[in-house]
Amino acid sequence: MAKITYIEHGGQEHVVEVKDGLTVMEGARDNGIPGIEADCGGACACSTCHVYVHPDWVAKLPEKEAMEEDMLDFAWEPDAKTSRLTCQIKVSEAIDGLIVRLPEKQV
C-alpha cells in the first residue's frame, strides 16, 4: 500500500492508503476524492483524471506514454512538466508519499 495525498483546488488535503496494483485514479475514486471524475473509467480516453504532480515526484514516476500526452492536450490548463493522468500511474511502494494537486476543473 502507498499513502497518496490528493489536494483539492481549494487546498483541502486527503491522505489515503491505496492498494498496490491499483491506479492513482482508482484510489481517488474508491476513497471519494472530489475533483477526479474519471469519465472513461481509466481507459486513457479522456482527461477527467488530470492532476499536477508535486515537483519532487515528477522524476520519480514512469514517463508519460504517447497516448497520455495526447489526452493531456484536452485537460484544463495542463502543465508540460507536472500534468499527469492518474489512470496512468500504477500504485506501488515506490510511490508511497506521492502528492498530487487537482486542477480547478476537469474537462
N, C-alpha and C positions, 0 to 999 in steps of 0.2 A: 504494500500500500504506500501511496505517496500523499503527503499533505499538499494541497494546492490552495493558494489564496486567489480568490476572484474579487476584484474591486469594481464595484458598480461605477458608472459615470459620475454619480454624485458623491462618491467617496466611501460608501458603505462596503465594508470588507466581510467576506465569507471565507472562512478557512474550513475546508472539508477534507476528509480522507477519501481517496478514490482507489479502487482495486486495480492492481496491475492487470494489464491487458485491455482495459477499457480505454477510451479516448478522453481527453480533457473536456470535450463537448458532452460525452455521456456522463461524466462526473458532475457537470453543471446541471444537466437535465435531471439526473437521478436525485440531486440534492435541492432542486427547486430554486436554482440561482436565477434571479431575474436578469434579463438582458441578453440571454443567449436563446434564440428562437429555434435554431436547428431545423428549418423547414424541410430540408431534404433528408433528414434522418441520418446524416453522416456520410452521404454518398459523394461529397465534394462536388455538388451540383448547384450550389448557391453560395452566398456569402453571409448567411444569417447566424453564423457562429464565430464571427470575426472578433479578435481581441488584439490588444497591444501587449506583447510580451515585455516584461521588465528587462531593461537593457543588460542587466547582469546575467540574464538567462539566454539571450539571443544566440550566442555562440555555442551554448551547451545543448541546444536542440538539433535534431537532424535538419538538414537543409530542406527548403521548400522544393517540392517537385513541380513540374511544368503545369499540371492541372490546378494545383493550389495557387500558383502565381496567376494563372488566367482568371480564376474565380475571385481573387483579391481585387482585380480591376473593377469589380462590381460592388465592393464593400464601401461603407461610409468612411470617407476620409482615411484611406489606407496610408500607412507609413512604410516606405520601402524596406526599412530595417526591422521594425518591430512588429508589423502586422502578420498575423497568422490565422489560419482557420483551425479552430480547436478540434474539429473532426479529424484532422490530420496529425495530431500529436498523441502518440500512444503513451499511456501511463506505465511507469516502471519506477523502481527505486532511484534510477538515475535522475529523475525529475522531482524527487522529493524536495519540497520547498518552493516549487515554481510559483511565480507571481504573474498574474495577467490582469490587465485593466480593460474593461468593456468600453466600447465606443458610445457616443451619445445615443445612437440608434443603430438598428440593423436594417439593411436594405437588400 
